[in-house]
Amino acid sequence: MAEPTPEEIKVIQKFREQVSDVLDNEERREDSFLIRWLRARDMNLHKAGELIRHSLNWRAENDIDNVLERKFDEFYFQHFPYSAEGYDKTGRPVTSISYANGKWDFRKVDEPDRAEGFKAYTAYIFEDIVNKIRMQNAKRKTTGEPPVRQYILLIDYTGFTYSQLINFAAHYPELLYKCIFINCPGFIGTLMSLLKPLLANKTFQKIEYYGYNREEWENVLYEMIDEDQLPPEFGGTEITHL
């Protein structure tokens, strides 16, 4: 995500005053946090204000600030696994999710107790990503490197349904740098045309998809991400912690 322009900084200052009553910590008062909400609503102060208030209210109601401290049933990690250990060549965190082999089957969380737990688990995943960005920037600050603001999401398409992507995008505007689907069927173009009206155009433009040609999508991934920062199912080797 590009740093705010001089014109955007002027809008950020107005926005900070407008929503000052809900900016309850230093991180939320920073330009890099506020610009996400503004850009998500094309710099419209009113719409961005509605968005951030709705999201922060959701966070308070669901205790999202403390979700990383929550102990989850192993059921969720077993049936809905993800990896958030790698980084791309510029330092952005890389998160990968595979829907293959019966994983991420939403029928397994149909029961009310499981469904509520899954909502919290989904928030856990995204808070983990945000925390990875935070830790990466703390490390980069000591070496004088510029901060990273976004992450890359890799998805093995097998078994995926488009409604799941909408859930991923909620409450975390402008954090996504790129979303890459692999192992997509031939009708993916039609599916994406159905998905387009349901997503903000900026989000839709960040989506890329590839078929079953492993060499094709591996080459795309290797341009951005070293092999030791990718799990095996995405063409990588063991994750090496940076």
C-alpha positions as a Markdown table, in Angstrom:
| # | Residue | x | y | z |
|---|---|---|---|---|
| 1 | Met | 0.0 | 0.0 | 0.0 |
| 2 | Ala | 1.4 | 3.3 | -1.0 |
| 3 | Glu | 2.2 | 6.0 | 1.6 |
| 4 | Pro | -0.4 | 8.8 | 1.8 |
| 5 | Thr | -0.1 | 11.6 | -0.6 |
| 6 | Pro | 0.0 | 15.2 | 0.7 |
| 7 | Glu | -3.7 | 15.6 | -0.3 |
| 8 | Glu | -4.6 | 12.4 | 1.5 |
| 9 | Ile | -2.8 | 13.5 | 4.6 |
| 10 | Lys | -5.1 | 16.6 | 4.7 |
| 11 | Val | -8.1 | 14.3 | 4.6 |
| 12 | Ile | -6.6 | 12.0 | 7.2 |
| 13 | Gln | -6.3 | 14.9 | 9.6 |
| 14 | Lys | -10.0 | 15.7 | 9.2 |
| 15 | Phe | -10.9 | 12.0 | 9.5 |
| 16 | Arg | -8.9 | 11.7 | 12.7 |
| 17 | Glu | -10.8 | 14.5 | 14.3 |
| 18 | Gln | -14.1 | 13.1 | 13.0 |
| 19 | Val | -13.7 | 9.7 | 14.6 |
| 20 | Ser | -11.4 | 10.6 | 17.5 |
| 21 | Asp | -13.9 | 9.2 | 20.0 |
| 22 | Val | -13.3 | 5.7 | 18.8 |
| 23 | Leu | -9.6 | 5.8 | 18.3 |
| 24 | Asp | -8.7 | 4.3 | 21.7 |
| 25 | Asn | -5.0 | 3.5 | 21.1 |
| 26 | Glu | -2.0 | 5.0 | 19.5 |
| 27 | Glu | -1.9 | 2.5 | 16.6 |
| 28 | Arg | -5.5 | 3.5 | 15.6 |
| 29 | Arg | -4.5 | 7.2 | 15.5 |
| 30 | Glu | -1.7 | 6.6 | 13.0 |
| 31 | Asp | -2.0 | 7.7 | 9.4 |
| 32 | Ser | -1.2 | 4.2 | 8.1 |
| 33 | Phe | -4.3 | 2.9 | 10.0 |
| 34 | Leu | -6.7 | 5.7 | 9.1 |
| 35 | Ile | -5.8 | 5.7 | 5.4 |
| 36 | Arg | -7.1 | 2.2 | 5.0 |
| 37 | Trp | -10.6 | 3.1 | 5.8 |
| 38 | Leu | -10.5 | 6.2 | 3.7 |
| 39 | Arg | -9.2 | 4.5 | 0.6 |
| 40 | Ala | -11.7 | 1.7 | 1.1 |
| 41 | Arg | -14.4 | 4.3 | 0.6 |
| 42 | Asp | -12.6 | 6.4 | -2.0 |
| 43 | Met | -11.6 | 9.1 | 0.5 |
| 44 | Asn | -15.2 | 9.8 | 1.4 |
| 45 | Leu | -15.2 | 11.0 | 5.0 |
| 46 | His | -18.7 | 10.1 | 5.8 |
| 47 | Lys | -18.6 | 6.6 | 4.4 |
| 48 | Ala | -15.2 | 5.9 | 5.9 |
| 49 | Gly | -16.5 | 7.0 | 9.2 |
| 50 | Glu | -19.5 | 4.6 | 9.0 |
| 51 | Leu | -17.1 | 1.8 | 8.1 |
| 52 | Ile | -14.6 | 2.3 | 10.8 |
| 53 | Arg | -17.3 | 2.8 | 13.5 |
| 54 | His | -19.1 | -0.4 | 12.4 |
| 55 | Ser | -15.9 | -2.4 | 12.4 |
| 56 | Leu | -14.6 | -1.1 | 15.8 |
| 57 | Asn | -18.0 | -1.8 | 17.3 |
| 58 | Trp | -17.8 | -5.4 | 15.9 |
| 59 | Arg | -14.4 | -5.7 | 17.5 |
| 60 | Ala | -15.6 | -4.5 | 20.9 |
| 61 | Glu | -18.7 | -6.8 | 20.8 |
| 62 | Asn | -16.7 | -9.8 | 19.9 |
| 63 | Asp | -13.6 | -9.1 | 22.0 |
| 64 | Ile | -11.4 | -9.2 | 18.9 |
| 65 | Asp | -8.6 | -7.3 | 20.5 |
| 66 | Asn | -8.0 | -10.4 | 22.7 |
| 67 | Val | -8.8 | -13.2 | 20.3 |
| 68 | Leu | -5.1 | -14.2 | 19.9 |
| 69 | Glu | -5.1 | -15.1 | 23.5 |
| 70 | Arg | -8.1 | -17.3 | 23.2 |
| 71 | Lys | -7.7 | -21.1 | 23.4 |
| 72 | Phe | -9.4 | -22.8 | 20.5 |
| 73 | Asp | -10.5 | -26.4 | 20.2 |
| 74 | Glu | -8.0 | -28.3 | 18.1 |
| 75 | Phe | -11.0 | -29.1 | 15.8 |
| 76 | Tyr | -10.7 | -25.7 | 14.1 |
| 77 | Phe | -6.9 | -26.0 | 13.4 |
| 78 | Gln | -7.4 | -29.6 | 12.1 |
| 79 | His | -10.3 | -29.0 | 9.8 |
| 80 | Phe | -9.6 | -25.3 | 8.9 |
| 81 | Pro | -5.8 | -25.2 | 8.7 |
| 82 | Tyr | -3.8 | -22.2 | 7.4 |
| 83 | Ser | -0.2 | -21.1 | 7.2 |
| 84 | Ala | 1.0 | -17.6 | 8.0 |
| 85 | Glu | 4.7 | -18.2 | 8.4 |
| 86 | Gly | 6.2 | -17.0 | 5.1 |
| 87 | Tyr | 7.0 | -13.6 | 3.7 |
| 88 | Asp | 7.3 | -12.4 | 0.1 |
| 89 | Lys | 10.5 | -10.8 | -1.3 |
| 90 | Thr | 9.5 | -7.3 | 0.0 |
| 91 | Gly | 8.7 | -8.5 | 3.5 |
| 92 | Arg | 4.9 | -8.8 | 3.2 |
| 93 | Pro | 3.4 | -11.8 | 5.2 |
| 94 | Val | 2.1 | -14.6 | 3.1 |
| 95 | Thr | -1.0 | -16.5 | 4.3 |
| 96 | Ser | -2.0 | -19.7 | 2.5 |
| 97 | Ile | -5.2 | -21.7 | 2.7 |
| 98 | Ser | -6.0 | -25.0 | 1.0 |
| 99 | Tyr | -9.5 | -26.2 | 0.4 |
| 100 | Ala | -8.3 | -29.6 | -0.9 |
| 101 | Asn | -8.8 | -33.0 | 0.7 |
| 102 | Gly | -12.0 | -32.0 | 2.5 |
| 103 | Lys | -10.4 | -29.1 | 4.4 |
| 104 | Trp | -12.4 | -25.9 | 5.1 |
| 105 | Asp | -15.7 | -27.7 | 4.7 |
| 106 | Phe | -18.3 | -25.4 | 6.2 |
| 107 | Arg | -20.7 | -28.2 | 6.8 |
| 108 | Lys | -18.6 | -29.1 | 9.7 |
| 109 | Val | -19.5 | -25.9 | 11.5 |
| 110 | Asp | -23.3 | -26.1 | 11.0 |
| 111 | Glu | -24.0 | -26.6 | 14.7 |
| 112 | Pro | -24.5 | -23.3 | 16.6 |
| 113 | Asp | -21.6 | -23.9 | 19.0 |
| 114 | Arg | -19.2 | -24.7 | 16.2 |
| 115 | Ala | -20.5 | -21.8 | 14.1 |
| 116 | Glu | -19.8 | -19.3 | 16.8 |
| 117 | Gly | -16.4 | -20.7 | 17.5 |
| 118 | Phe | -15.6 | -20.6 | 13.8 |
| 119 | Lys | -16.4 | -16.9 | 13.6 |
| 120 | Ala | -13.9 | -16.3 | 16.3 |
| 121 | Tyr | -11.4 | -18.6 | 14.6 |
| 122 | Thr | -11.7 | -16.6 | 11.4 |
| 123 | Ala | -11.0 | -13.4 | 13.3 |
| 124 | Tyr | -8.0 | -15.2 | 14.9 |
| 125 | Ile | -6.5 | -15.9 | 11.5 |
| 126 | Phe | -6.8 | -12.2 | 10.4 |
| 127 | Glu | -5.5 | -10.9 | 13.7 |
| 128 | Asp | -2.6 | -13.3 | 13.3 |
| 129 | Ile | -1.9 | -11.7 | 10.0 |
| 130 | Val | -2.1 | -8.2 | 11.4 |
| 131 | Asn | 0.2 | -9.2 | 14.2 |
| 132 | Lys | 2.7 | -10.6 | 11.7 |
| 133 | Ile | 2.7 | -7.2 | 9.9 |
| 134 | Arg | 3.2 | -5.5 | 13.3 |
| 135 | Met | 6.1 | -7.7 | 14.3 |
| 136 | Gln | 7.7 | -7.5 | 10.8 |
| 137 | Asn | 7.6 | -3.7 | 11.0 |
| 138 | Ala | 9.1 | -3.7 | 14.5 |
| 139 | Lys | 12.0 | -5.7 | 13.1 |
| 140 | Arg | 12.3 | -3.6 | 10.0 |
| 141 | Lys | 12.4 | -0.4 | 12.0 |
| 142 | Thr | 15.6 | -1.5 | 13.7 |
| 143 | Thr | 17.3 | -1.9 | 10.3 |
| 144 | Gly | 15.9 | 1.2 | 8.8 |
| 145 | Glu | 13.8 | -0.6 | 6.2 |
| 146 | Pro | 10.4 | 0.8 | 5.2 |
| 147 | Pro | 7.3 | -0.7 | 6.8 |
| 148 | Val | 5.0 | -3.2 | 5.1 |
| 149 | Arg | 1.3 | -2.5 | 5.2 |
| 150 | Gln | -0.3 | -5.5 | 3.4 |
| 151 | Tyr | -0.2 | -9.3 | 3.0 |
| 152 | Ile | -0.6 | -11.8 | 0.2 |
| 153 | Leu | -3.3 | -14.5 | 0.4 |
| 154 | Leu | -2.8 | -17.8 | -1.5 |
| 155 | Ile | -5.8 | -20.2 | -1.9 |
| 156 | Asp | -5.9 | -23.7 | -3.4 |
| 157 | Tyr | -9.2 | -23.4 | -5.1 |
| 158 | Thr | -10.3 | -27.1 | -4.7 |
| 159 | Gly | -13.6 | -27.1 | -2.9 |
| 160 | Phe | -13.8 | -23.3 | -2.6 |
| 161 | Thr | -17.1 | -21.4 | -2.8 |
| 162 | Tyr | -17.1 | -17.7 | -3.6 |
| 163 | Ser | -19.1 | -16.6 | -0.5 |
| 164 | Gln | -16.2 | -17.5 | 1.7 |
| 165 | Leu | -14.0 | -14.8 | 0.1 |
| 166 | Ile | -16.5 | -12.1 | 1.1 |
| 167 | Asn | -16.2 | -13.2 | 4.7 |
| 168 | Phe | -12.4 | -12.9 | 4.5 |
| 169 | Ala | -12.6 | -9.3 | 3.3 |
| 170 | Ala | -14.8 | -8.1 | 6.1 |
| 171 | His | -13.4 | -5.7 | 8.7 |
| 172 | Tyr | -9.9 | -5.6 | 7.3 |
| 173 | Pro | -10.0 | -3.1 | 4.4 |
| 174 | Glu | -7.0 | -2.4 | 2.3 |
| 175 | Leu | -4.8 | -5.0 | 4.0 |
| 176 | Leu | -4.8 | -7.3 | 1.1 |
| 177 | Tyr | -2.1 | -6.8 | -1.5 |
| 178 | Lys | -2.9 | -9.7 | -3.7 |
| 179 | Cys | -5.1 | -12.9 | -3.6 |
| 180 | Ile | -4.0 | -15.7 | -5.8 |
| 181 | Phe | -6.1 | -18.8 | -6.5 |
| 182 | Ile | -4.5 | -22.0 | -7.9 |
| 183 | Asn | -6.0 | -25.2 | -9.2 |
| 184 | Cys | -9.0 | -23.4 | -10.6 |
| 185 | Pro | -11.5 | -25.2 | -12.8 |
| 186 | Gly | -12.4 | -24.1 | -16.4 |
| 187 | Phe | -15.5 | -22.2 | -15.3 |
| 188 | Ile | -13.5 | -19.9 | -12.9 |
| 189 | Gly | -14.0 | -17.0 | -15.3 |
| 190 | Thr | -17.8 | -17.3 | -15.1 |
| 191 | Leu | -17.6 | -17.6 | -11.3 |
| 192 | Met | -15.5 | -14.5 | -11.0 |
| 193 | Ser | -18.0 | -12.5 | -13.1 |
| 194 | Leu | -20.6 | -13.5 | -10.5 |
| 195 | Leu | -18.3 | -12.5 | -7.7 |
| 196 | Lys | -17.4 | -9.1 | -9.1 |
| 197 | Pro | -20.6 | -7.2 | -8.1 |
| 198 | Leu | -20.2 | -8.5 | -4.5 |
| 199 | Leu | -16.7 | -7.1 | -3.9 |
| 200 | Ala | -15.3 | -3.6 | -4.0 |
| 201 | Asn | -13.6 | -3.0 | -7.4 |
| 202 | Lys | -10.3 | -2.4 | -5.7 |
| 203 | Thr | -10.5 | -5.8 | -4.0 |
| 204 | Phe | -11.6 | -7.5 | -7.2 |
| 205 | Gln | -8.6 | -6.1 | -9.1 |
| 206 | Lys | -6.3 | -7.8 | -6.6 |
| 207 | Ile | -7.5 | -11.3 | -7.4 |
| 208 | Glu | -5.6 | -13.5 | -9.8 |
| 209 | Tyr | -6.5 | -17.1 | -10.7 |
| 210 | Tyr | -4.7 | -20.0 | -12.4 |
| 211 | Gly | -5.7 | -23.5 | -13.5 |
| 212 | Tyr | -4.1 | -26.9 | -12.8 |
| 213 | Asn | -0.8 | -26.1 | -14.7 |
| 214 | Arg | 1.5 | -26.2 | -11.7 |
| 215 | Glu | 4.5 | -24.8 | -13.6 |
| 216 | Glu | 2.4 | -21.8 | -14.6 |
| 217 | Trp | 1.3 | -20.8 | -11.1 |
| 218 | Glu | 4.6 | -21.8 | -9.5 |
| 219 | Asn | 6.4 | -19.3 | -11.8 |
| 220 | Val | 4.0 | -16.6 | -10.8 |
| 221 | Leu | 4.5 | -17.3 | -7.1 |
| 222 | Tyr | 8.3 | -17.6 | -7.4 |
| 223 | Glu | 8.5 | -14.0 | -8.9 |
| 224 | Met | 7.1 | -12.7 | -5.6 |
| 225 | Ile | 8.0 | -15.3 | -3.0 |
| 226 | Asp | 11.1 | -17.5 | -2.4 |
| 227 | Glu | 10.5 | -21.3 | -2.3 |
| 228 | Asp | 11.5 | -21.5 | 1.4 |
| 229 | Gln | 8.7 | -19.1 | 2.3 |
| 230 | Leu | 6.0 | -21.3 | 0.7 |
| 231 | Pro | 4.3 | -24.5 | 2.0 |
| 232 | Pro | 4.8 | -27.6 | -0.2 |
| 233 | Glu | 1.3 | -27.5 | -1.6 |
| 234 | Phe | 2.0 | -24.1 | -3.1 |
| 235 | Gly | 5.3 | -25.2 | -4.7 |
| 236 | Gly | 7.5 | -24.5 | -1.7 |
| 237 | Thr | 9.8 | -26.2 | 0.7 |
| 238 | Glu | 10.0 | -25.9 | 4.5 |
| 239 | Ile | 9.2 | -22.5 | 5.8 |
| 240 | Thr | 12.3 | -20.7 | 6.9 |
| 241 | His | 11.6 | -18.0 | 9.6 |
| 242 | Leu | 13.0 | -14.6 | 8.7 |
